Amino acid sequence: MVVETAGEHALHRAFNKHGLGPAAAEQDDLYLPHTAMVGIFEHAAKHIGARDFGLNVGRRMPYPSYGLWTKYVVTGATLIDALNRLCDSVRFQHTGAIVRLEREGTHVVLRHYPHSPTYPNTQHSDHLLYPLLYFLQLYLGSQWWPSWFELCYPRDANANEIERHFPSPIRFGTGRVGVAMPASCLTARRIISQESVSLTDLEIEDPIQHFQEPLRSIIALATLRLMEGKTDLDGTAQLAGVSTRTLQRSLNDEGISYRGLLDRVCERRAKQLLTQSNLTITQIALALGYSEHANFTRAFTRWTGQSPLQYRLRIRAR
């Protein structure tokens, strides 16, 4: 949406504002730390001058937009089954956040509590409303609307630009994002057919979800910086919003050094490029910061027990 409204340069500016280069802006399958994502939303909305920027981003995100995780959630046959799956597995989509189903009188409210309650997150909060609505409509029908919505921030002078999108009232300043429904909705059955997806499938797709914050963000940022050819410890710590000492302590708690972390990140990125691109081995080596093809081959063989070419051929032969 940023590109459509203000051009690709504006998107890159939003990412650069948070220390993320153009390579990060062009990848749609990379995990971004929550504070960086929130900041990108706020910066992009300010640059475009659209109060409903975040809401319109969310409106363009039907339920498949969240990938395999959403398929796992809607494997639940009834709405209550799906909501339990969502609450238990939200870490695959957003580490640090809490999602709860809470009763309020004759209603239940699906509530998303932000990772950083004091961090400005107007646009990011707005963008959650439509995806939550679309998810519930898979069980309750496309014409269904909630009894009310909740937004974490206080009502501002331009809140009517958000309210006009919905027939349901919005409660501002609640400290969370929520969607309310009568408790009787919980027994509704899924309307669409859905292939079965297991928790194991999610774990295989997203191996870094096993790490807790701030380490998960550190791994993600190291991956993004590696794409820019940067591997220094200080730069990664600065982007993660922690001191170098805190970063090293987090790594030590997991029994890994920063060099070991870079090896993991480099191996993961190398496998992606070998399987998902047609770059030559030399081009991949250079993209990962190796000055010579031979050095990359030795490192990859040490990580996996096979050369990059052998790995590529084996995967493509499947």
C-alpha positions in Angstrom: 0.0 0.0 0.0 2.9 2.4 0.7 4.3 1.7 -2.7 1.0 2.3 -4.4 0.4 5.6 -2.5 3.8 7.1 -2.3 6.2 5.0 -4.3 8.9 2.4 -3.5 11.2 5.1 -2.1 8.7 5.8 0.7 8.6 2.2 1.7 12.4 2.0 1.8 12.4 5.2 3.9 10.1 3.6 6.4 12.4 0.6 6.8 15.6 2.7 6.8 14.1 4.8 9.6 14.3 1.7 11.8 17.8 0.6 10.6 16.5 -1.9 8.1 17.8 -1.8 4.5 16.0 -2.2 1.2 16.6 -6.0 1.2 14.3 -6.3 4.2 11.6 -4.2 2.5 11.6 -6.6 -0.4 11.2 -9.8 1.6 7.6 -10.8 2.6 8.6 -14.0 4.5 11.0 -12.6 7.1 10.2 -12.3 10.7 10.4 -8.6 11.9 10.7 -7.7 15.5 7.5 -6.2 16.8 8.8 -2.8 17.7 10.3 -2.5 14.2 7.0 -3.5 12.6 5.0 -1.0 14.7 7.5 1.7 13.9 7.3 1.1 10.2 3.5 1.3 10.3 3.6 4.6 12.2 6.3 6.1 9.9 4.5 5.0 6.7 1.2 6.5 7.9 2.8 9.8 8.8 4.6 10.0 5.5 1.5 9.3 3.5 -0.8 11.4 5.7 -3.5 8.8 6.1 -5.1 8.3 9.5 -6.6 5.0 8.3 -3.4 3.6 6.7 -3.1 0.7 9.2 -6.8 -0.1 8.9 -6.6 -0.2 5.1 -3.5 -2.5 5.3 -5.5 -4.9 7.4 -8.5 -4.7 5.1 -6.3 -6.2 2.3 -5.3 -9.1 4.5 -7.7 -12.0 4.2 -7.2 -15.0 6.4 -4.5 -16.8 4.2 -2.2 -13.7 4.6 -0.8 -15.1 7.8 0.4 -18.3 6.1 0.5 -21.7 7.6 -0.3 -20.4 11.1 -3.8 -19.3 10.1 -4.4 -22.7 8.4 -3.5 -24.4 11.7 -5.9 -22.1 13.6 -8.8 -22.7 11.3 -8.3 -26.5 11.4 -10.6 -26.2 14.4 -14.0 -27.4 13.4 -15.9 -25.0 15.7 -15.1 -21.4 16.6 -14.2 -22.3 20.2 -11.7 -24.9 18.9 -10.2 -22.3 16.6 -9.9 -19.7 19.3 -8.2 -22.1 21.6 -5.7 -22.9 18.8 -5.2 -19.2 18.2 -4.5 -18.3 21.8 -2.1 -21.3 22.3 -0.1 -20.7 19.1 0.1 -16.9 18.8 3.9 -17.1 19.4 4.3 -18.3 15.8 3.0 -15.0 14.6 3.8 -12.5 17.3 6.2 -13.3 20.1 5.5 -11.5 23.4 1.9 -10.8 22.6 -0.9 -12.4 24.6 -4.3 -13.3 23.1 -7.1 -14.3 25.4 -10.8 -15.1 25.1 -12.4 -13.3 28.0 -16.0 -13.3 29.2 -17.9 -10.0 29.7 -21.5 -10.5 30.7 -23.3 -12.5 28.0 -20.5 -11.8 25.6 -17.0 -13.2 25.0 -14.2 -10.9 23.7 -11.2 -12.0 21.7 -8.5 -9.7 23.0 -5.0 -9.1 21.8 -2.7 -7.5 24.4 0.3 -5.7 22.8 3.9 -6.7 23.5 4.8 -3.1 24.5 1.8 -1.3 25.9 3.5 2.0 26.2 5.0 2.0 22.6 3.0 4.1 20.1 1.1 1.6 18.1 -2.0 3.3 16.7 -1.6 2.1 13.1 -0.5 -1.4 14.0 -3.5 -1.8 16.3 -5.9 -0.6 13.6 -4.5 -3.1 11.1 -5.5 -6.0 13.4 -9.2 -5.3 13.2 -10.0 -6.5 9.7 -8.0 -9.8 10.0 -9.7 -10.6 13.3 -13.1 -9.9 11.7 -12.2 -12.0 8.6 -11.2 -14.9 10.9 -14.4 -14.9 12.8 -16.5 -14.6 9.7 -15.1 -18.0 8.5 -17.3 -19.4 11.2 -20.1 -16.8 11.6 -20.6 -15.8 7.9 -19.4 -12.9 5.8 -22.4 -10.6 6.9 -21.6 -11.0 10.6 -20.4 -8.1 12.6 -19.2 -8.0 16.3 -21.1 -6.4 19.1 -18.2 -4.0 19.5 -14.5 -3.5 18.8 -11.8 -2.4 21.2 -8.7 -0.4 20.5 -5.8 0.1 22.9 -5.2 3.8 22.4 -7.4 6.8 23.5 -9.8 8.2 21.0 -8.2 11.0 18.9 -9.5 13.9 16.9 -9.5 11.8 13.6 -11.0 8.6 15.1 -14.1 9.0 13.0 -12.0 8.0 10.0 -11.7 4.6 11.7 -15.3 4.4 13.0 -16.8 5.1 9.6 -15.5 1.7 8.3 -17.7 -0.3 10.7 -21.3 -0.6 11.8 -20.2 -1.8 15.2 -19.2 0.7 17.9 -15.5 1.0 18.9 -14.3 1.3 22.5 -11.1 3.3 22.6 -8.4 3.4 25.3 -8.9 -0.2 26.5 -5.2 -1.1 26.4 -5.8 -3.9 23.9 -7.4 -4.8 20.6 -10.6 -6.7 20.9 -13.6 -8.1 19.1 -16.8 -8.9 21.1 -19.4 -11.5 20.3 -22.3 -13.2 22.1 -21.1 -16.3 23.9 -23.5 -18.4 21.8 -21.3 -17.8 18.7 -18.6 -20.1 20.1 -20.4 -23.2 18.9 -20.5 -22.1 15.3 -18.9 -24.5 12.8 -16.4 -23.6 10.2 -18.1 -22.7 6.9 -15.2 -23.4 4.5 -13.3 -26.6 4.0 -9.8 -26.6 5.3 -6.8 -29.0 5.1 -5.5 -30.3 8.4 -2.3 -28.5 9.7 -0.6 -29.7 12.9 1.6 -27.9 15.4 4.5 -29.9 14.2 4.0 -28.4 10.7 4.3 -25.0 12.2 7.5 -25.9 14.2 9.1 -27.2 11.0 8.3 -24.0 9.1 9.4 -21.6 11.8 12.4 -23.0 13.7 13.3 -19.6 15.4 9.9 -19.6 17.3 11.6 -21.9 19.9 13.6 -18.9 21.1 12.2 -16.3 23.5 12.6 -12.6 23.2 14.9 -10.8 22.9 16.8 -13.7 21.3 14.2 -14.2 18.6 14.4 -10.6 17.5 18.2 -10.8 17.6 18.1 -13.8 15.3 15.7 -12.0 12.9 17.8 -8.8 12.9 21.0 -10.7 12.4 19.3 -12.3 9.3 18.2 -8.9 8.0 21.6 -7.4 8.5 23.3 -10.4 6.9 21.3 -9.6 3.8 23.0 -6.1 3.8 26.4 -7.7 4.3 26.6 -6.6 7.9 27.6 -8.9 10.7 28.9 -6.8 13.6 27.6 -7.4 17.1 27.2 -3.7 18.1 25.0 -2.9 15.1 22.7 -5.9 15.8 22.4 -4.9 19.5 21.5 -1.3 18.6 18.8 -2.4 16.2 17.4 -4.8 18.8 17.2 -1.9 21.3 19.5 -3.6 23.8 23.0 -3.1 25.0 25.9 -5.2 23.7 26.2 -6.7 27.1 22.5 -7.6 27.3 22.7 -9.2 23.8 25.7 -11.3 24.9 24.0 -12.3 28.1 20.9 -13.5 26.2 23.1 -15.6 23.9 25.0 -17.0 26.9 21.7 -18.0 28.5 21.0 -20.1 25.4 24.5 -21.5 25.4 25.5 -19.9 22.1 28.1 -17.3 21.1 27.4 -14.5 18.6 29.7 -16.2 16.1 27.6 -19.4 16.6 24.4 -17.3 16.1 25.8 -15.9 12.8 26.6 -19.4 11.7 23.0 -20.5 12.3 21.6 -17.4 10.6 24.0 -17.9 7.6 23.2 -21.6 7.3 19.4 -20.8 7.3 19.8 -18.0 4.7 22.1 -20.1 2.6 19.5 -22.9 2.5 16.8 -20.5 1.5 18.9 -19.1 -1.4 19.9 -22.6 -2.6 16.4 -23.8 -2.7 14.4 -20.7 -3.6 16.6 -18.9 -6.1 18.7 -19.6 -9.2 21.7 -17.7 -7.9 25.0 -19.5 -8.6 27.0 -20.8 -5.6 29.5 -18.0 -6.0 26.7 -15.4 -6.0 25.2 -16.9 -2.8 28.7 -16.9 -1.2 29.1 -13.2 -2.0 25.6 -12.4 -0.8 26.4 -14.0 2.6 29.6 -12.0 3.0 32.2 -14.6 1.8 35.0 -13.2 -0.3 35.6 -16.6 -1.9 33.4 -19.5 -3.1 35.7 -22.0 -1.4 35.3 -20.4 2.1 31.5 -20.6 1.8 31.6 -24.2 0.6 33.8 -25.2 3.5 31.5 -23.5 6.0 28.4 -25.0 4.5 29.9 -28.5 4.5 30.8 -28.0 8.1 27.2 -27.0 9.0 25.4 -29.7 6.9 27.8 -32.4 6.0 27.4 -31.8 2.3 28.5 -29.1 -0.2 26.1 -26.4 -1.3 25.8 -28.0 -4.8 25.0 -31.4 -3.3 22.4 -29.8 -1.0 20.8 -28.0 -3.9 20.7 -31.1 -6.1 19.2 -33.2 -3.3 16.4 -30.8 -2.5 15.5 -30.2 -6.2 15.4 -34.0 -6.8 12.6 -34.4 -4.3 
